Amino acid sequence: MRLTYYGHSAFRIDTDRSSILVDPFISGNGHFKGSLEEVAEGITHIALTHGHADHVGDTVEIARRTNAVVIGNFELVSWLGSKGVARTEPGNTGGTLHFEDFSVTFTQAFHSSGQVEADGSVIDLGSANGLVFHFAKGPTIYHMGDTDIFGDMALVQELHQPQIGLVPIGDRFTMGGAVAALACRRYFRFEKIVPIHWGTFPLLDQTADGFVEAMEDAAKTVLAPQIGVAFDIQPLETA
């Protein structure tokens, strides 16, 4: 399995049989200097945590180019269907969708979900979610989406035992670094963590330093992957 981080909350996960984009905010993402063409190449699935523009990102264009299946909450994928997305798989909090060599479960996330139209009106696009990916081969990955800390993170750990955490730390719109570190240390037994949703916009914390410092003796679990460069994830022992 290979993981590629594109900055903000955008990831690509490549398995033997699937290539999954999560929250593909590529155009307008100053962290990533590559092209949309290289990101879209070979994509089979696009998974969305919620409906904000910095997470839906280039979904419509990538789906048009690749005919990828778009995974998201019911309202969000219904709206995307109206924008021309041909293949969608709806879900909602607590539900699991099964594919050839992976499954994805929708968890809670404490956040909002919507789009601002050209006239300034806001369209509500259902719930915000985290996504837990289980694979036929490879570690379990928990993409928290945008969220604050919440006590039922303990149930996510109990039910799924995620080994890799993709954790928002940027403050203002999600939990900040110190609270995100508390969530990781109190509720999870992650073997590796990638801090996300920071530094992309001036309103967000500009570094991950506060998170790393607050992780204390668990700071060694924190990864800082090079943007746009794939890295291998070997199967890990279940926590």
N, C-alpha and C positions, 0 to 999 in steps of 0.2 A: 504494500500500500504506500502511496505517495501523497503528501500534503503540500499544497502551495498556498501561501498567504499573500493576498494582494493589497493589504492595508485595510484600515477601518474594520469592517466585520466580514470581509469577503474572502472566501476560501474555495479552493478546488481540492476534491478528494478523488484520487484515481485508484481503482481496484483492478483486478484482472478483467472484469467484465463491465464495469460502470465508471463513468466520469461525472462527478456531481459538483455543481457550483452551488455555493451557499451565499445568499445575500450579495449578488453580483453588482455592487456599486463600483463600476470601473471608470466610465466617463465622468470627469469631474472629481475623481479621486486623485488628489495630488501625490499620494504616496506611491502610486504605481505609474511607471513611465513607459510601459509597454503598450501594445495595441489590443483593441477589442478582438481582432481576428485571432491572435494567439491564445487569448483566454477562452474563446468560444470553440476552438478546434476540438472535435471529438466529444463534446459534451452530450451526455445522454439524459441527465436530470438536472433541474434547478430547484433548490429547496429554499423557501423564504420563511424567515422568522416572523415578519410582520410587514405592514403595508407602507411604512415611511419611505420616502424617495431615496434616502441614502442606504436602503436595504433592497428594495425592489430594483433600483438602479437600471441596468441595461437588460432586464429580463425579457422584455418584449422583443427587442432586436436579436438577442441571442437565441431565443426560442424560434424566431422566424428563420434564422440562418441554419439552425441545427435540428429543428423538429423535436427538441428535448421536451420531456415531460416536466411540467411545472407543478411543484408540490407546495401547498400552503393551506391556510384556513379557508373555509368555504366562501366567505364573502370576498376575500382577496382574489382567489383564483377565478371566481365568477366575474369579477371586475376585469381581470386580465383577459378573460375570454372575450369580453366586449371590446378589448383593444387589439384583438386579432390573434391571441395565443390559442393554438389549435388543440394542444394536448395538456390536460390538467388532471391532477389527482387531489381532490379536496380532503381535508381532515380537520380535526379540532382537538382541543385540550383533552388529553388522556387517550386519544386514539393512536393506533399504530398502522402504518402502511407498509406492505411487504412487496419487495421487488426481487429481482433475480438473485442478487448476492448481498443484499443489505435490506434493513428495515429502518424506518424512521418513526419515532414516537414524539408526539406533541406534548410538551410540558407547560406548566404555568410560566409566565413572565409578567412582572409588574411594570407595565408600560402601556402606551396607547398605540393605535394603529390607524393610519389614514393618509389621504392625499389631499393637497391643496390644489384646487382647480384654477384655471387661468383667471376666472372672475373673482378669486379669493375665497370661494366657498370651499368647505371641507367635507370630504366624503369619508365616512367611517368605514373601515375595512376589517371589521371583526376583531378578534382577540390578538394580542401579541403573545408569542410563544417562544419557548426554547425548543430545541430539537436534539433528540438523542439518536445517534446513528449506531446501530449494531451491524456488524459485518460477518459474513461467512468466514473470512480470514482477516484478522487484524483486530486492533483494539477498539473498544467502544469510545465514541467521541460525543461529548456534550457541548453543543453550541448554545450558550445561554441566551442568545439574542440580546435585546436591550432589556435590562431589568435592575431592580434593587435586590438586596438580600431579602429572603423570606424563609420562614421556618420550615416550610415543606420541601426545601432543598434536601433536608434529611431523607425524605421519602424518595427523591430522585436517586440519591445514593443507594438507598436500600433496594429499590426496584431494579436499578440498571448498573450499578457499580462502574460508572464511567472511569476510564483510565486517562483520557486526555480531556482537558477542559479548555474551552475557548471562552474567555471571561471578560466582559466589558468593565473598564476601569476609569473611563474618562470624566466622570462626574457630570453635573448639570442635567443631563438627560438619562443617565444611568447611575448606578452606585460609583463612588469614587474609589481610589486605590486602596485606602485603608479598610473600607467596608468590604470591598471585593476580596481583599486578603483574608479578612475575618470569615467571609463565606467559604472560601477555599479551605481554610484551616479547621473551621468548626464542623462543616457538613460533608466534606469530600475527602477522598483518599486518592487524589489525582497523582499519577506518575509523572505527567508532563502538563504544563499550563502555557497557553499563549495568551497574553493580555491583548485585548482588542478594544476598538472604539475609543481611541485616544489620538490626539495630535492632528486629526484630519481638518478640523475647523478651529478658529481662534477661541471659541467658547469652551472647548474641551481642554482638559489637562494635556500639556504638550509633551510630556515624557511619561514613561512607566516607572520612574524612579520611586515614587511614593508607594506604589504597589509592591515592588521588589523589596523595599525596605521593610514594609509591614508584613511581608511573608516570613521574615526572621529566619529561623533555621531551615525553613522549607524553601528558601529562595532558589536553591539548586534545582528545583523542579521547573523553574520559569524558563521558557525558551524565547529567544529573540530571532526568529527566522528572517533571512534576507528576503525582502519584498520581491515577489515574482519568481523566486527560485524554488523549485520542488525539492523536497527532502523526504527520505525514506522513513517510514514508521514501521518498525519491526513488531510482530505480535508480542504483547506484553502479558505478564502473568496477571490473572484476575486479582483485583485488590481485595 
